Amino acid sequence: MNPSVSTASRIASLRASMQRHGLSAWIVPSSDPHLSEYLPERWQGRQWMSGFTGSVGTLVVTAAWAWMFPALRNANRLTTVRD
């Protein structure tokens, strides 16, 4: 992960790509195709995109909003991301 790139700029870049491809929403889960308990770094896209470090959660990005849906046990790690 590149810490010098902000969460807001990553989401803005995703939104630009979504607009180019005619997509209205993008879902970023906290899983790999095998539903592994411990994810390799290459499958930690939700953490990279949102900055949320909880173990389980789903990020949903639209043109106007970005929502993070954490597992309840991780809700205390959730912070507001302004974009």
PDB file as gemmi writes it, atoms N, CA and C in Angstrom:
CRYST1    1.000    1.000    1.000  90.00  90.00  90.00 P 1                      
ATOM      1  N   MET A   1       0.833  -1.185   0.000  1.00  0.00           N  
ATOM      2  CA  MET A   1       0.000   0.000   0.000  1.00  0.00           C  
ATOM      3  C   MET A   1       0.871   1.239   0.000  1.00  0.00           C  
ATOM      4  N   ASN A   2       0.436   2.236  -0.705  1.00  0.00           N  
ATOM      5  CA  ASN A   2       1.175   3.485  -0.778  1.00  0.00           C  
ATOM      6  C   ASN A   2       0.560   4.496   0.180  1.00  0.00           C  
ATOM      7  N   PRO A   3       1.200   4.737   1.336  1.00  0.00           N  
ATOM      8  CA  PRO A   3       0.612   5.653   2.319  1.00  0.00           C  
ATOM      9  C   PRO A   3       0.590   7.105   1.869  1.00  0.00           C  
ATOM     10  N   SER A   4       1.340   7.451   0.824  1.00  0.00           N  
ATOM     11  CA  SER A   4       1.371   8.848   0.394  1.00  0.00           C  
ATOM     12  C   SER A   4       0.132   9.231  -0.422  1.00  0.00           C  
ATOM     13  N   VAL A   5      -0.649   8.249  -0.855  1.00  0.00           N  
ATOM     14  CA  VAL A   5      -1.874   8.528  -1.607  1.00  0.00           C  
ATOM     15  C   VAL A   5      -3.045   8.491  -0.629  1.00  0.00           C  
ATOM     16  N   SER A   6      -3.843   9.547  -0.604  1.00  0.00           N  
ATOM     17  CA  SER A   6      -4.930   9.634   0.366  1.00  0.00           C  
ATOM     18  C   SER A   6      -6.122   8.772  -0.042  1.00  0.00           C  
ATOM     19  N   THR A   7      -6.919   8.424   0.958  1.00  0.00           N  
ATOM     20  CA  THR A   7      -8.146   7.675   0.723  1.00  0.00           C  
ATOM     21  C   THR A   7      -9.062   8.452  -0.222  1.00  0.00           C  
ATOM     22  N   ALA A   8      -9.183   9.737  -0.016  1.00  0.00           N  
ATOM     23  CA  ALA A   8     -10.048  10.568  -0.860  1.00  0.00           C  
ATOM     24  C   ALA A   8      -9.604  10.528  -2.319  1.00  0.00           C  
ATOM     25  N   SER A   9      -8.294  10.555  -2.571  1.00  0.00           N  
ATOM     26  CA  SER A   9      -7.830  10.525  -3.961  1.00  0.00           C  
ATOM     27  C   SER A   9      -8.038   9.149  -4.582  1.00  0.00           C  
ATOM     28  N   ARG A  10      -7.936   8.079  -3.789  1.00  0.00           N  
ATOM     29  CA  ARG A  10      -8.211   6.736  -4.308  1.00  0.00           C  
ATOM     30  C   ARG A  10      -9.680   6.607  -4.698  1.00  0.00           C  
ATOM     31  N   ILE A  11     -10.562   7.113  -3.851  1.00  0.00           N  
ATOM     32  CA  ILE A  11     -11.997   7.048  -4.151  1.00  0.00           C  
ATOM     33  C   ILE A  11     -12.322   7.927  -5.354  1.00  0.00           C  
ATOM     34  N   ALA A  12     -11.696   9.091  -5.454  1.00  0.00           N  
ATOM     35  CA  ALA A  12     -11.917   9.965  -6.611  1.00  0.00           C  
ATOM     36  C   ALA A  12     -11.466   9.281  -7.897  1.00  0.00           C  
ATOM     37  N   SER A  13     -10.349   8.591  -7.849  1.00  0.00           N  
ATOM     38  CA  SER A  13      -9.858   7.868  -9.023  1.00  0.00           C  
ATOM     39  C   SER A  13     -10.809   6.736  -9.403  1.00  0.00           C  
ATOM     40  N   LEU A  14     -11.313   6.020  -8.395  1.00  0.00           N  
ATOM     41  CA  LEU A  14     -12.291   4.964  -8.652  1.00  0.00           C  
ATOM     42  C   LEU A  14     -13.542   5.548  -9.301  1.00  0.00           C  
ATOM     43  N   ARG A  15     -14.022   6.667  -8.779  1.00  0.00           N  
ATOM     44  CA  ARG A  15     -15.215   7.302  -9.348  1.00  0.00           C  
ATOM     45  C   ARG A  15     -15.000   7.725 -10.795  1.00  0.00           C  
ATOM     46  N   ALA A  16     -13.832   8.226 -11.117  1.00  0.00           N  
ATOM     47  CA  ALA A  16     -13.536   8.606 -12.501  1.00  0.00           C  
ATOM     48  C   ALA A  16     -13.585   7.375 -13.408  1.00  0.00           C  
ATOM     49  N   SER A  17     -13.034   6.266 -12.941  1.00  0.00           N  
ATOM     50  CA  SER A  17     -13.078   5.021 -13.713  1.00  0.00           C  
ATOM     51  C   SER A  17     -14.505   4.519 -13.859  1.00  0.00           C  
ATOM     52  N   MET A  18     -15.282   4.613 -12.777  1.00  0.00           N  
ATOM     53  CA  MET A  18     -16.684   4.190 -12.836  1.00  0.00           C  
ATOM     54  C   MET A  18     -17.444   5.001 -13.887  1.00  0.00           C  
ATOM     55  N   GLN A  19     -17.213   6.308 -13.917  1.00  0.00           N  
ATOM     56  CA  GLN A  19     -17.902   7.169 -14.868  1.00  0.00           C  
ATOM     57  C   GLN A  19     -17.504   6.802 -16.301  1.00  0.00           C  
ATOM     58  N   ARG A  20     -16.212   6.572 -16.538  1.00  0.00           N  
ATOM     59  CA  ARG A  20     -15.746   6.198 -17.883  1.00  0.00           C  
ATOM     60  C   ARG A  20     -16.404   4.917 -18.377  1.00  0.00           C  
ATOM     61  N   HIS A  21     -16.664   3.992 -17.456  1.00  0.00           N  
ATOM     62  CA  HIS A  21     -17.213   2.685 -17.825  1.00  0.00           C  
ATOM     63  C   HIS A  21     -18.722   2.586 -17.623  1.00  0.00           C  
ATOM     64  N   GLY A  22     -19.368   3.686 -17.253  1.00  0.00           N  
ATOM     65  CA  GLY A  22     -20.814   3.706 -17.104  1.00  0.00           C  
ATOM     66  C   GLY A  22     -21.333   2.909 -15.918  1.00  0.00           C  
ATOM     67  N   LEU A  23     -20.553   2.840 -14.837  1.00  0.00           N  
ATOM     68  CA  LEU A  23     -20.959   2.106 -13.634  1.00  0.00           C  
ATOM     69  C   LEU A  23     -21.526   3.065 -12.593  1.00  0.00           C  
ATOM     70  N   SER A  24     -22.570   2.653 -11.912  1.00  0.00           N  
ATOM     71  CA  SER A  24     -23.178   3.523 -10.903  1.00  0.00           C  
ATOM     72  C   SER A  24     -22.708   3.202  -9.486  1.00  0.00           C  
ATOM     73  N   ALA A  25     -22.145   2.031  -9.273  1.00  0.00           N  
ATOM     74  CA  ALA A  25     -21.645   1.659  -7.942  1.00  0.00           C  
ATOM     75  C   ALA A  25     -20.536   0.627  -8.089  1.00  0.00           C  
ATOM     76  N   TRP A  26     -19.675   0.574  -7.070  1.00  0.00           N  
ATOM     77  CA  TRP A  26     -18.595  -0.407  -7.015  1.00  0.00           C  
ATOM     78  C   TRP A  26     -18.568  -0.951  -5.600  1.00  0.00           C  
ATOM     79  N   ILE A  27     -18.506  -2.268  -5.478  1.00  0.00           N  
ATOM     80  CA  ILE A  27     -18.487  -2.936  -4.176  1.00  0.00           C  
ATOM     81  C   ILE A  27     -17.108  -3.532  -3.958  1.00  0.00           C  
ATOM     82  N   VAL A  28     -16.515  -3.221  -2.801  1.00  0.00           N  
ATOM     83  CA  VAL A  28     -15.188  -3.738  -2.451  1.00  0.00           C  
ATOM     84  C   VAL A  28     -15.334  -4.579  -1.187  1.00  0.00           C  
ATOM     85  N   PRO A  29     -15.330  -5.904  -1.314  1.00  0.00           N  
ATOM     86  CA  PRO A  29     -15.514  -6.768  -0.143  1.00  0.00           C  
ATOM     87  C   PRO A  29     -14.212  -6.984   0.626  1.00  0.00           C  
ATOM     88  N   SER A  30     -14.330  -7.658   1.753  1.00  0.00           N  
ATOM     89  CA  SER A  30     -13.167  -8.031   2.568  1.00  0.00           C  
ATOM     90  C   SER A  30     -12.918  -9.522   2.435  1.00  0.00           C  
ATOM     91  N   SER A  31     -12.819  -9.988   1.208  1.00  0.00           N  
ATOM     92  CA  SER A  31     -12.621 -11.431   1.033  1.00  0.00           C  
ATOM     93  C   SER A  31     -11.865 -11.702  -0.254  1.00  0.00           C  
ATOM     94  N   ASP A  32     -11.381 -12.928  -0.354  1.00  0.00           N  
ATOM     95  CA  ASP A  32     -10.778 -13.402  -1.582  1.00  0.00           C  
ATOM     96  C   ASP A  32     -11.697 -14.486  -2.157  1.00  0.00           C  
ATOM     97  N   PRO A  33     -11.405 -15.007  -3.334  1.00  0.00           N  
ATOM     98  CA  PRO A  33     -12.303 -16.000  -3.929  1.00  0.00           C  
ATOM     99  C   PRO A  33     -12.480 -17.270  -3.101  1.00  0.00           C  
ATOM    100  N   HIS A  34     -11.558 -17.523  -2.171  1.00  0.00           N  
ATOM    101  CA  HIS A  34     -11.625 -18.735  -1.360  1.00  0.00           C  
ATOM    102  C   HIS A  34     -12.198 -18.485   0.033  1.00  0.00           C  
ATOM    103  N   LEU A  35     -12.603 -17.232   0.295  1.00  0.00           N  
ATOM    104  CA  LEU A  35     -13.110 -16.828   1.612  1.00  0.00           C  
ATOM    105  C   LEU A  35     -12.129 -17.171   2.730  1.00  0.00           C  
ATOM    106  N   SER A  36     -10.858 -16.922   2.472  1.00  0.00           N  
ATOM    107  CA  SER A  36      -9.802 -17.212   3.446  1.00  0.00           C  
ATOM    108  C   SER A  36      -9.965 -16.356   4.693  1.00  0.00           C  
ATOM    109  N   GLU A  37      -9.583 -16.929   5.820  1.00  0.00           N  
ATOM    110  CA  GLU A  37      -9.659 -16.185   7.073  1.00  0.00           C  
ATOM    111  C   GLU A  37      -8.607 -15.082   7.122  1.00  0.00           C  
ATOM    112  N   TYR A  38      -7.403 -15.385   6.644  1.00  0.00           N  
ATOM    113  CA  TYR A  38      -6.318 -14.409   6.638  1.00  0.00           C  
ATOM    114  C   TYR A  38      -5.998 -14.074   5.182  1.00  0.00           C  
ATOM    115  N   LEU A  39      -6.218 -12.820   4.808  1.00  0.00           N  
ATOM    116  CA  LEU A  39      -6.059 -12.419   3.420  1.00  0.00           C  
ATOM    117  C   LEU A  39      -4.623 -12.066   3.081  1.00  0.00           C  
ATOM    118  N   PRO A  40      -4.139 -12.540   1.936  1.00  0.00           N  
ATOM    119  CA  PRO A  40      -2.862 -12.047   1.448  1.00  0.00           C  
ATOM    120  C   PRO A  40      -2.998 -10.561   1.111  1.00  0.00           C  
ATOM    121  N   GLU A  41      -1.912  -9.837   1.119  1.00  0.00           N  
ATOM    122  CA  GLU A  41      -1.964  -8.388   0.886  1.00  0.00           C  
ATOM    123  C   GLU A  41      -2.638  -8.036  -0.437  1.00  0.00           C  
ATOM    124  N   ARG A  42      -2.456  -8.835  -1.460  1.00  0.00           N  
ATOM    125  CA  ARG A  42      -3.037  -8.506  -2.769  1.00  0.00           C  
ATOM    126  C   ARG A  42      -4.567  -8.526  -2.773  1.00  0.00           C  
ATOM    127  N   TRP A  43      -5.189  -9.140  -1.774  1.00  0.00           N  
ATOM    128  CA  TRP A  43      -6.653  -9.198  -1.690  1.00  0.00           C  
ATOM    129  C   TRP A  43      -7.210  -8.225  -0.667  1.00  0.00           C  
ATOM    130  N   GLN A  44      -6.406  -7.329  -0.139  1.00  0.00           N  
ATOM    131  CA  GLN A  44      -6.863  -6.379   0.874  1.00  0.00           C  
ATOM    132  C   GLN A  44      -7.254  -5.038   0.253  1.00  0.00           C  
ATOM    133  N   GLY A  45      -8.028  -5.119  -0.820  1.00  0.00           N  
ATOM    134  CA  GLY A  45      -8.431  -3.925  -1.557  1.00  0.00           C  
ATOM    135  C   GLY A  45      -9.322  -2.992  -0.762  1.00  0.00           C  
ATOM    136  N   ARG A  46     -10.208  -3.538   0.068  1.00  0.00           N  
ATOM    137  CA  ARG A  46     -11.093  -2.701   0.875  1.00  0.00           C  
ATOM    138  C   ARG A  46     -10.293  -1.864   1.854  1.00  0.00           C  
ATOM    139  N   GLN A  47      -9.295  -2.459   2.485  1.00  0.00           N  
ATOM    140  CA  GLN A  47      -8.452  -1.704   3.416  1.00  0.00           C  
ATOM    141  C   GLN A  47      -7.654  -0.645   2.656  1.00  0.00           C  
ATOM    142  N   TRP A  48      -7.122  -0.997   1.515  1.00  0.00           N  
ATOM    143  CA  TRP A  48      -6.338  -0.052   0.720  1.00  0.00           C  
ATOM    144  C   TRP A  48      -7.207   1.115   0.252  1.00  0.00           C  
ATOM    145  N   MET A  49      -8.416   0.822  -0.209  1.00  0.00           N  
ATOM    146  CA  MET A  49      -9.290   1.857  -0.757  1.00  0.00           C  
ATOM    147  C   MET A  49      -9.882   2.757   0.326  1.00  0.00           C  
ATOM    148  N   SER A  50     -10.269   2.164   1.471  1.00  0.00           N  
ATOM    149  CA  SER A  50     -10.994   2.925   2.493  1.00  0.00           C  
ATOM    150  C   SER A  50     -10.142   3.362   3.677  1.00  0.00           C  
ATOM    151  N   GLY A  51      -9.049   2.660   3.924  1.00  0.00           N  
ATOM    152  CA  GLY A  51      -8.256   2.933   5.122  1.00  0.00           C  
ATOM    153  C   GLY A  51      -8.792   2.234   6.357  1.00  0.00           C  
ATOM    154  N   PHE A  52      -9.923   1.537   6.241  1.00  0.00           N  
ATOM    155  CA  PHE A  52     -10.533   0.832   7.364  1.00  0.00           C  
ATOM    156  C   PHE A  52      -9.734  -0.435   7.651  1.00  0.00           C  
ATOM    157  N   THR A  53      -9.248  -0.582   8.882  1.00  0.00           N  
ATOM    158  CA  THR A  53      -8.364  -1.692   9.222  1.00  0.00           C  
ATOM    159  C   THR A  53      -9.051  -2.843   9.937  1.00  0.00           C  
ATOM    160  N   GLY A  54     -10.359  -2.778  10.109  1.00  0.00           N  
ATOM    161  CA  GLY A  54     -11.066  -3.898  10.711  1.00  0.00           C  
ATOM    162  C   GLY A  54     -10.954  -5.136   9.835  1.00  0.00           C  
ATOM    163  N   SER A  55     -11.145  -6.294  10.417  1.00  0.00           N  
ATOM    164  CA  SER A  55     -10.937  -7.530   9.672  1.00  0.00           C  
ATOM    165  C   SER A  55     -12.041  -7.830   8.676  1.00  0.00           C  
ATOM    166  N   VAL A  56     -13.251  -7.361   8.920  1.00  0.00           N  
ATOM    167  CA  VAL A  56     -14.373  -7.666   8.037  1.00  0.00           C  
ATOM    168  C   VAL A  56     -15.178  -6.396   7.769  1.00  0.00           C  
ATOM    169  N   GLY A  57     -15.556  -6.197   6.534  1.00  0.00           N  
ATOM    170  CA  GLY A  57     -16.388  -5.069   6.162  1.00  0.00           C  
ATOM    171  C   GLY A  57     -16.500  -4.997   4.655  1.00  0.00           C  
ATOM    172  N   THR A  58     -17.431  -4.214   4.190  1.00  0.00           N  
ATOM    173  CA  THR A  58     -17.639  -4.034   2.757  1.00  0.00           C  
ATOM    174  C   THR A  58     -17.740  -2.542   2.467  1.00  0.00           C  
ATOM    175  N   LEU A  59     -17.033  -2.112   1.454  1.00  0.00           N  
ATOM    176  CA  LEU A  59     -17.064  -0.722   1.011  1.00  0.00           C  
ATOM    177  C   LEU A  59     -17.932  -0.648  -0.245  1.00  0.00           C  
ATOM    178  N   VAL A  60     -18.849   0.307  -0.266  1.00  0.00           N  
ATOM    179  CA  VAL A  60     -19.682   0.558  -1.447  1.00  0.00           C  
ATOM    180  C   VAL A  60     -19.461   2.008  -1.853  1.00  0.00           C  
ATOM    181  N   VAL A  61     -19.065   2.214  -3.108  1.00  0.00           N  
ATOM    182  CA  VAL A  61     -18.778   3.557  -3.610  1.00  0.00           C  
ATOM    183  C   VAL A  61     -19.742   3.871  -4.754  1.00  0.00           C  
ATOM    184  N   THR A  62     -20.394   5.034  -4.673  1.00  0.00           N  
ATOM    185  CA  THR A  62     -21.220   5.546  -5.764  1.00  0.00           C  
ATOM    186  C   THR A  62     -20.657   6.903  -6.167  1.00  0.00           C  
ATOM    187  N   ALA A  63     -21.285   7.540  -7.144  1.00  0.00           N  
ATOM    188  CA  ALA A  63     -20.808   8.853  -7.585  1.00  0.00           C  
ATOM    189  C   ALA A  63     -20.899   9.895  -6.468  1.00  0.00           C  
ATOM    190  N   ALA A  64     -21.875   9.755  -5.585  1.00  0.00           N  
ATOM    191  CA  ALA A  64     -22.096  10.761  -4.541  1.00  0.00           C  
ATOM    192  C   ALA A  64     -21.620  10.343  -3.159  1.00  0.00           C  
ATOM    193  N   TRP A  65     -21.572   9.042  -2.877  1.00  0.00           N  
ATOM    194  CA  TRP A  65     -21.295   8.569  -1.521  1.00  0.00           C  
ATOM    195  C   TRP A  65     -20.318   7.402  -1.519  1.00  0.00           C  
ATOM    196  N   ALA A  66     -19.678   7.238  -0.375  1.00  0.00           N  
ATOM    197  CA  ALA A  66     -18.880   6.034  -0.116  1.00  0.00           C  
ATOM    198  C   ALA A  66     -19.302   5.535   1.259  1.00  0.00           C  
ATOM    199  N   TRP A  67     -19.820   4.307   1.312  1.00  0.00           N  
ATOM    200  CA  TRP A  67     -20.279   3.723   2.570  1.00  0.00           C  
ATOM    201  C   TRP A  67     -19.380   2.576   2.962  1.00  0.00           C  
ATOM    202  N   MET A  68     -19.116   2.476   4.252  1.00  0.00           N  
ATOM    203  CA  MET A  68     -18.362   1.351   4.801  1.00  0.00           C  
ATOM    204  C   MET A  68     -19.290   0.611   5.732  1.00  0.00           C  
ATOM    205  N   PHE A  69     -19.489  -0.678   5.478  1.00  0.00           N  
ATOM    206  CA  PHE A  69     -20.339  -1.522   6.307  1.00  0.00           C  
ATOM    207  C   PHE A  69     -19.456  -2.517   7.050  1.00  0.00           C  
ATOM    208  N   PRO A  70     -19.073  -2.202   8.294  1.00  0.00           N  
ATOM    209  CA  PRO A  70     -18.193  -3.104   9.046  1.00  0.00           C  
ATOM    210  C   PRO A  70     -19.000  -4.182   9.764  1.00  0.00           C  
ATOM    211  N   ALA A  71     -18.326  -5.265  10.116  1.00  0.00           N  
ATOM    212  CA  ALA A  71     -18.928  -6.219  11.043  1.00  0.00           C  
ATOM    213  C   ALA A  71     -19.074  -5.480  12.370  1.00  0.00           C  
ATOM    214  N   LEU A  72     -20.088  -5.799  13.128  1.00  0.00           N  
ATOM    215  CA  LEU A  72     -20.341  -5.061  14.380  1.00  0.00           C  
ATOM    216  C   LEU A  72     -19.133  -5.073  15.310  1.00  0.00           C  
ATOM    217  N   ARG A  73     -18.387  -6.153  15.333  1.00  0.00           N  
ATOM    218  CA  ARG A  73     -17.227  -6.209  16.228  1.00  0.00           C  
ATOM    219  C   ARG A  73     -16.136  -5.226  15.823  1.00  0.00           C  
ATOM    220  N   ASN A  74     -16.197  -4.709  14.594  1.00  0.00           N  
ATOM    221  CA  ASN A  74     -15.200  -3.760  14.108  1.00  0.00           C  
ATOM    222  C   ASN A  74     -15.714  -2.328  14.036  1.00  0.00           C  
ATOM    223  N   ALA A  75     -16.936  -2.097  14.432  1.00  0.00           N  
ATOM    224  CA  ALA A  75     -17.550  -0.773  14.277  1.00  0.00           C  
ATOM    225  C   ALA A  75     -16.782   0.308  15.031  1.00  0.00           C  
ATOM    226  N   ASN A  76     -16.119  -0.038  16.123  1.00  0.00           N  
ATOM    227  CA  ASN A  76     -15.376   0.957  16.882  1.00  0.00           C  
ATOM    228  C   ASN A  76     -14.147   1.469  16.107  1.00  0.00           C  
ATOM    229  N   ARG A  77     -13.719   0.774  15.067  1.00  0.00           N  
ATOM    230  CA  ARG A  77     -12.592   1.213  14.261  1.00  0.00           C  
ATOM    231  C   ARG A  77     -13.014   2.140  13.116  1.00  0.00           C  
ATOM    232  N   LEU A  78     -14.301   2.270  12.914  1.00  0.00           N  
ATOM    233  CA  LEU A  78     -14.817   3.055  11.812  1.00  0.00           C  
ATOM    234  C   LEU A  78     -14.683   4.541  12.115  1.00  0.00           C  
ATOM    235  N   THR A  79     -14.135   5.267  11.177  1.00  0.00           N  
ATOM    236  CA  THR A  79     -14.018   6.716  11.289  1.00  0.00           C  
ATOM    237  C   THR A  79     -14.638   7.334  10.049  1.00  0.00           C  
ATOM    238  N   THR A  80     -14.976   8.572  10.138  1.00  0.00           N  
ATOM    239  CA  THR A  80     -15.577   9.267   9.008  1.00  0.00           C  
ATOM    240  C   THR A  80     -14.493   9.617   7.996  1.00  0.00           C  
ATOM    241  N   VAL A  81     -14.754   9.300   6.749  1.00  0.00           N  
ATOM    242  CA  VAL A  81     -13.849   9.660   5.669  1.00  0.00           C  
ATOM    243  C   VAL A  81     -14.570  10.686   4.820  1.00  0.00           C  
ATOM    244  N   ARG A  82     -13.995  11.844   4.706  1.00  0.00           N  
ATOM    245  CA  ARG A  82     -14.609  12.896   3.898  1.00  0.00           C  
ATOM    246  C   ARG A  82     -13.976  12.864   2.525  1.00  0.00           C  
ATOM    247  N   ASP A  83     -14.838  12.889   1.536  1.00  0.00           N  
ATOM    248  CA  ASP A  83     -14.311  12.868   0.170  1.00  0.00           C  
ATOM    249  C   ASP A  83     -14.946  13.940  -0.670  1.00  0.00           C  
TER     250      ASP A  83                                                      
END                                                                             
